[in-house]
Amino acid sequence: MPDRAAPLLCPDDPAPVEVVAGASGWVISVEHGGRAIPRALGTLGVPARRLADHIGWDPGAARLARALARRLSATLVLQRYSRLVIDCNRPWSAPDLCAEISDSTPVPGNAGLSPAARRARWAAIHAPFHAALAGALARPGLAGLISVHSFTPRRRSDPAPRPWPVGLLWRQDNPLARHLAAALAGDPDARPLGINAPYAIEDASDYTIPVQAEPRRLPHVLIELRNDLLRSEARAAAWADRIARPLLNRSPP
């Protein structure tokens, strides 16, 4: 585990986490919700157009999460910094915690990063986000944790099309995931529904679900929306309706 590190963020850098309190027992996390970079790190040597793409953040995920939080009266915990600075859904030991290459794009500012530099990023961004999320999950009467992400239709490193409009990820059986999967399976706009696609949750490559949800035996699901479906407020609102409707209309079995 990382130990103490010199501060990374300047006073005029954005706070690493945004928390919007909600009245219900739902908690929504957004690990890749922003694309800010600390002033001290410049652009990490990455072109602006790539920083705005899926390697820099999850496009549309914050838009979807905000809309979903409004519908569920959920508490929203959103991380504001680029995943290229540090990936808040990766454990300390993950090789892509501070990726040197992301989907065939070099990240010069992460090349040969020292342990001290990694610790500084963890202390400034990763740890505060997960402390805020743990605080939100410490409340009594939780309904469940929904981790919101988006994925690109095609990657440079593997250009095969990814056909799923939405993927639902979990590995510890729980009623929230099963209930939402059953509801979306009947929605033509969600087909083909990805179950543990386009990714699977693993201890070596994931942090929020293994660390925040599973040890608490908390109902949970990680939602992956294809980012071309979230390019406008209207489209994100429509997907928020699809996801919220089964959660509001009946309790998970």
C-alpha angles and dihedrals in degrees: 000000000000119000130204118321138183113270115270104187123078122217091258095050115103118264108261098235137038119203121191111186119225133196098229132072094254121109122194121195127194111192096177100033101128142036103209118139123203112255090238091062098050109200095326084244092286122132114251093241090058093045087057091051129080094282090065099046142328104285112222095007094109090046091053094043094052091050092047092047091054092052095047097036083234130167108250122211110186129180114217105196129089116266086232090067090052130330109235091199093060130086121236092260097053113117090220096049084112100013119217090194126023121188091336093313116118117227103206093184089063098046113121092354112188122234089247091055091049090050091051092054092045092050094046101043118003098048097046092049093052093042089055091047092048089051091053090049093050092073118105121246099036117177094195149291121269115191110199124208140152132215135204120251090229134016125212091227093051112019096186108126117256103218103189116107089200137010127201117204130196137127104186106073110245136160097242094058093044093047095049092045091052092049096048093044087070094050113095091206090059096054130149086036113205115223108194087349143161081013140009126225113251133170091235095054107026135061115170100058097038094044106029106029112025099052089051092049084231121165105253148159135184111221121205115191120188103250096226086067092058102053095116138037090243094055092046090049091053091053091046088055092051092051098040097045098073091041093053099039097056139003117255109266 
